[in-house]
């Protein structure tokens, strides 16, 4: 899906990361079955971001090195529950992930 297709497919209440100009290029899809640890109601559709692209975007936009960007992302973005519409994250290269999942596996990212 392209970013425009993803944005058109969003249900009411789905949340997007801000600032949009930084994080919209990291969008990879939508899912109603996120594979994360949050207490979601079944069938709620949320956006899926590529976690690695989000970290790279933080490195550029905030001038952070990879370690600092990854820590910021893990604590303040991936680790932030803001309700049913909270985005979920896909980790490319994780054996437990597919294009519609986010990962809470024990594999180190």
C-alpha positions as CSV (number, residue, x, y, z in Angstrom):
1,X,0.0,0.0,0.0
2,X,1.1,3.5,-0.7
3,X,1.0,6.1,2.0
4,X,-2.0,7.8,0.3
5,X,-3.8,4.4,0.2
6,X,-3.1,3.8,3.9
7,X,-4.4,7.2,4.9
8,X,-7.6,6.7,2.9
9,X,-8.1,3.3,4.5
10,X,-7.9,4.7,8.1
11,X,-10.9,4.2,10.3
12,X,-12.1,7.0,12.6
13,X,-10.0,7.0,15.7
14,X,-6.9,5.6,14.2
15,X,-3.9,7.6,15.4
16,X,-0.9,8.7,13.4
17,X,2.5,9.6,14.8
18,X,3.5,13.3,14.9
19,X,5.1,15.1,13.3
20,X,3.4,13.6,10.2
21,X,6.1,14.9,7.8
22,X,8.6,12.8,9.7
23,X,6.6,9.6,10.3
24,X,4.2,9.3,7.4
25,X,6.9,7.9,5.1
26,X,7.3,5.1,7.7
27,X,3.7,3.8,7.3
28,X,3.4,0.3,5.9
29,X,-0.3,-0.6,6.3
30,X,-3.3,-1.0,8.5
31,X,-4.4,-4.1,10.5
32,X,-7.3,-5.2,12.6
33,X,-5.1,-7.9,14.2
34,X,-2.0,-6.2,15.6
35,X,0.4,-8.6,17.2
36,X,1.4,-6.5,20.2
37,X,1.0,-6.5,24.0
38,X,-1.6,-3.8,24.2
39,X,-5.1,-4.5,25.7
40,X,-7.0,-3.9,22.4
41,X,-10.6,-4.7,21.6
42,X,-10.8,-7.3,18.9
43,X,-11.3,-5.9,15.4
44,X,-10.1,-2.4,16.0
45,X,-8.1,-1.3,12.9
46,X,-4.9,0.6,13.5
47,X,-2.0,1.8,11.4
48,X,1.2,-0.1,11.1
49,X,4.6,1.6,11.0
50,X,8.0,0.1,10.0
51,X,9.9,0.4,13.3
52,X,13.3,0.6,11.7
53,X,12.2,3.4,9.4
54,X,10.8,5.3,12.5
55,X,14.2,5.0,14.2
56,X,15.9,6.2,11.0
57,X,13.5,9.1,10.8
58,X,14.2,10.1,14.4
59,X,17.9,10.0,13.7
60,X,17.5,12.5,10.8
61,X,14.8,14.7,12.3
62,X,16.3,14.9,15.8
63,X,19.9,14.5,15.0
64,X,20.2,11.4,17.2
65,X,22.6,8.6,16.9
66,X,21.1,5.1,16.3
67,X,21.3,4.0,19.9
68,X,19.6,7.2,21.2
69,X,17.0,7.1,18.5
70,X,16.2,3.4,19.2
71,X,15.9,4.1,22.9
72,X,13.6,7.2,22.3
73,X,11.5,5.1,19.9
74,X,11.2,2.1,22.3
75,X,10.2,4.2,25.3
76,X,8.3,7.1,23.9
77,X,6.7,5.7,20.7
78,X,6.4,1.9,20.6
79,X,6.0,1.9,24.4
80,X,3.2,4.5,24.6
81,X,-0.4,3.3,24.9
82,X,-2.7,6.2,24.0
83,X,-5.9,4.2,23.6
84,X,-7.6,1.8,21.1
85,X,-6.2,3.7,18.1
86,X,-2.6,3.4,19.2
87,X,-0.4,2.4,16.2
88,X,1.4,-0.8,16.0
89,X,4.9,-1.5,14.7
90,X,6.5,-4.0,12.3
91,X,10.1,-5.0,12.7
92,X,11.6,-6.0,9.3
93,X,13.8,-9.1,9.5
94,X,12.2,-10.5,12.6
95,X,11.4,-14.2,12.1
96,X,8.2,-13.8,14.1
97,X,6.9,-10.8,12.1
98,X,5.1,-10.5,8.8
99,X,4.0,-7.4,7.1
100,X,0.9,-6.9,9.3
101,X,2.4,-7.5,12.7
102,X,4.3,-5.7,15.4
103,X,6.6,-7.6,17.5
104,X,6.9,-8.3,21.2
105,X,9.0,-11.4,20.6
106,X,12.2,-12.1,22.5
107,X,14.4,-11.5,19.5
108,X,16.6,-8.5,19.8
109,X,15.8,-5.8,17.3
